[in-house]
Amino acid sequence: MPTYEYVCRNCGYEFEKFQQMTEDHLKTCPECGKDTLKRKIGAGSGVIFVGSGFYCNDYKGANASLGNPTSKKTKTSVAPAAKPAKTSKK
């Protein structure tokens, strides 16, 4: 259920109302009592992914090249780490 924003054209009172999409919009202002209430057009809320996310679970990994069938995986080489210098004990 979305949250709708309302503003009164008469007194300027603004508020939010949690309503079902099938409900009629409100008409009477709870502040001044006049039928001058207007529902604002908002951008809504964005999608929020909670948790590890679909990318990490579904697309990342061994099947990462499914979207591009011509892509080839290249093997990268890693240089060995330098050995620490030996210190003499006295």
C-alpha positions as CSV (number, residue, x, y, z in Angstrom):
1,M,0.0,0.0,0.0
2,P,1.4,3.4,-1.0
3,T,1.7,6.5,1.0
4,Y,0.0,9.5,-0.6
5,E,0.8,13.2,0.0
6,Y,-2.0,15.7,0.3
7,V,-2.2,19.5,0.5
8,C,-5.1,21.7,1.2
9,R,-5.6,24.5,-1.3
10,N,-7.4,26.6,1.3
11,C,-5.1,26.6,4.4
12,G,-2.0,25.0,3.0
13,Y,-2.0,22.1,5.4
14,E,0.1,19.1,4.1
15,F,0.1,15.5,5.3
16,E,0.7,12.0,4.3
17,K,-1.9,9.2,4.3
18,F,-1.2,5.4,4.0
19,Q,-4.0,4.2,1.7
20,Q,-4.8,1.3,-0.6
21,M,-4.5,2.0,-4.3
22,T,-8.2,1.3,-4.9
23,E,-9.4,3.8,-2.3
24,D,-10.8,7.1,-3.4
25,H,-8.6,10.1,-2.6
26,L,-9.4,12.3,0.3
27,K,-11.4,15.5,-0.3
28,T,-12.0,17.1,3.1
29,C,-9.1,18.8,4.9
30,P,-8.6,17.6,8.5
31,E,-7.4,21.1,9.6
32,C,-9.9,23.5,8.1
33,G,-12.8,21.1,7.2
34,K,-13.2,22.4,3.6
35,D,-13.4,20.2,0.5
36,T,-10.3,21.8,-1.0
37,L,-7.8,18.8,-0.5
38,K,-5.6,17.9,-3.4
39,R,-3.5,14.8,-3.7
40,K,0.1,15.6,-4.7
41,I,1.9,13.8,-7.5
42,G,5.0,12.3,-6.0
43,A,7.9,10.4,-7.3
44,G,7.2,7.5,-5.1
45,S,9.8,5.5,-3.4
46,G,12.7,3.7,-5.1
47,V,13.2,0.0,-4.9
48,I,15.4,-1.0,-2.0
49,F,17.3,-4.3,-2.1
50,V,17.9,-5.7,1.4
51,G,20.4,-8.4,2.1
52,S,23.1,-9.8,-0.1
53,G,21.2,-8.8,-3.2
54,F,20.3,-10.5,-6.4
55,Y,23.5,-9.6,-8.3
56,C,25.7,-11.5,-5.9
57,N,23.5,-14.5,-5.8
58,D,22.3,-14.8,-9.4
59,Y,24.7,-13.1,-11.8
60,K,28.1,-12.8,-10.2
61,G,30.3,-15.9,-10.5
62,A,30.8,-18.7,-12.9
63,N,27.9,-17.7,-15.2
64,A,28.9,-14.1,-15.3
65,S,29.5,-14.3,-19.1
66,L,26.0,-15.4,-19.9
67,G,24.9,-11.9,-20.9
68,N,27.8,-11.7,-23.5
69,P,28.3,-15.0,-25.3
70,T,31.4,-13.8,-27.1
71,S,33.3,-12.8,-23.9
72,K,36.2,-15.0,-23.0
73,K,37.7,-15.4,-19.5
74,T,41.3,-14.6,-19.3
75,K,43.7,-16.1,-16.8
76,T,45.6,-13.6,-14.8
77,S,49.0,-14.3,-13.4
78,V,50.1,-13.2,-10.0
79,A,53.7,-12.5,-9.3
80,P,55.1,-14.3,-6.3
81,A,55.5,-12.3,-3.1
82,A,59.0,-11.1,-2.3
83,K,60.7,-13.1,0.5
84,P,61.6,-11.1,3.6
85,A,65.3,-10.5,4.2
86,K,67.0,-12.8,6.7
87,T,68.3,-11.1,9.8
88,S,71.3,-12.4,11.7
89,K,70.9,-13.2,15.4
90,K,73.6,-11.9,17.7
